[in-house]
Each structure stands twice: as structure tokens, then as C-alpha cells.
């Protein structure tokens, strides 16, 4: 197993920031967005950002091998693409075309975590 060092700290810090932003975005969705579709997309983005942020905080501090690091990096990037695309669409009217790629990356990253878990 490898020591985590600065990479683990950055992944954990990124997860904590995702979770904090998710709480704010969820509150804004509940109180500041009138359009039901945009509100639903922002709430979905908040849910994914919070859940994956918490996972990053929890798992980034444990000693990890290369496969786990790849999975955690994929979770971070997938969350940014998926939740970021939905939030950008809800708040700024941006297209949400990156959401499917982010969702696919999230699924692949969870599979990598599963493979890493059984390889231990």
C-alpha cells in the first residue's frame, strides 16, 4: 500500500468542498428557483455532489493502491462533470451534455472501487 501524502489530502479536501457546495446549492434550489425542472436538476446535482464528496473524504485518507486512486480521481471528475453540468444548466442555462459522460465515469469508478476491494 502507498502512503497518501498530499494527493490524499487534496482528494479529501475536494470532497469536503463538494459537500459544502452541495448544501448551499440544495438550499438555493429549495428557496430560490421557481422553475420546477431547474430546481429538480439542481437538487439532483446537490445529492450527487454531497454523496460523492462524503465518499471522497472518507476514502481518500485510507492507504490506497493505484487502482483505488484511479477510482477516487474518477469519482471526483465524474461528479464535477455530472453535477456541474446539471448545476450549470439549472443556474446558468448551460447545456447539460456532459452529464451522461460524468455519470458513466461515476459508474466506472464505483466498479473500480469494487474490484480494488476484492483484490485486497
C-alpha positions in Angstrom: 0.0 0.0 0.0 1.0 3.5 -0.7 1.1 6.4 1.7 -1.4 9.1 0.8 0.5 12.2 1.2 -0.7 15.4 -0.4 -2.8 13.6 -3.0 -5.0 12.1 -0.4 -5.3 15.4 1.4 -6.3 17.1 -1.9 -8.9 14.5 -2.7 -10.4 14.7 0.8 -10.4 18.5 0.7 -12.1 18.4 -2.7 -14.7 16.1 -1.3 -15.4 18.4 1.7 -15.7 21.4 -0.7 -18.1 19.4 -2.9 -20.3 18.5 0.2 -20.3 22.1 1.4 -21.3 23.4 -2.1 -24.0 20.8 -2.3 -25.6 22.0 0.9 -25.7 25.6 -0.4 -27.0 24.5 -3.8 -29.7 22.4 -2.3 -30.8 25.3 -0.1 -30.8 27.6 -3.1 -32.8 25.1 -5.1 -35.4 24.8 -2.4 -35.8 28.6 -1.9 -34.5 30.4 -4.9 -35.5 28.6 -8.1 -39.1 28.8 -9.3 -38.7 26.6 -12.4 -39.6 23.0 -11.3 -37.3 21.4 -13.9 -34.3 23.5 -13.0 -35.0 23.1 -9.3 -35.1 19.3 -9.7 -31.8 19.3 -11.7 -30.1 21.4 -9.0 -31.4 19.1 -6.3 -30.1 16.1 -8.2 -26.7 17.7 -8.7 -26.6 18.5 -4.9 -27.4 15.0 -4.0 -24.7 13.5 -6.1 -22.1 16.2 -5.1 -22.8 15.6 -1.4 -22.8 11.8 -1.5 -19.6 11.6 -3.6 -17.9 14.4 -1.6 -18.6 12.4 1.6 -17.2 9.3 0.0 -14.0 11.1 -1.1 -13.5 12.5 2.4 -13.9 9.0 3.9 -11.9 7.0 1.4 -9.1 9.4 0.4 -7.5 9.3 3.9 -7.1 5.5 3.9 -3.9 4.0 2.5 -4.6 3.1 -1.2 -3.1 1.3 -4.1 -3.1 2.7 -7.6 -6.5 1.2 -8.6 -8.2 2.9 -5.7 -6.5 6.3 -6.5 -7.7 5.9 -10.1 -11.3 5.2 -8.8 -11.3 8.2 -6.4 -10.0 10.5 -9.1 -12.7 9.2 -11.4 -15.3 9.9 -8.7 -14.1 13.4 -8.4 -14.0 14.1 -12.1 -17.3 12.3 -12.7 -19.0 14.3 -10.0 -17.7 17.6 -11.4 -18.9 16.7 -14.9 -22.3 15.2 -13.8 -23.3 17.6 -11.0 -21.5 20.5 -12.6 -23.4 20.0 -15.9 -26.7 19.8 -14.1 -26.0 22.8 -11.9 -24.7 24.8 -14.8 -27.9 24.0 -16.7 -30.1 24.9 -13.8 -28.3 28.1 -12.8 -26.9 29.5 -16.0 -28.9 27.8 -18.8 -25.8 25.9 -20.0 -26.3 22.7 -22.0 -26.1 19.5 -19.9 -24.4 17.4 -22.5 -21.5 16.5 -20.1 -23.8 14.9 -17.6 -24.0 11.5 -19.3 -20.2 11.3 -19.6 -19.9 12.2 -15.9 -22.5 9.6 -14.9 -20.7 6.9 -16.9 -17.4 7.9 -15.3 -19.1 7.7 -11.8 -20.4 4.2 -12.6 -17.0 3.0 -13.9 -15.2 4.5 -10.8 -17.6 2.6 -8.5 -16.8 -0.6 -10.4 -13.1 0.1 -9.9 -13.6 0.5 -6.2 -15.4 -2.8 -6.1 -12.5 -4.5 -8.0 -10.0 -2.9 -5.7 -11.9 -4.1 -2.6 -11.9 -7.8 -3.7 -8.3 -7.6 -4.7 -7.1 -6.8 -1.2 
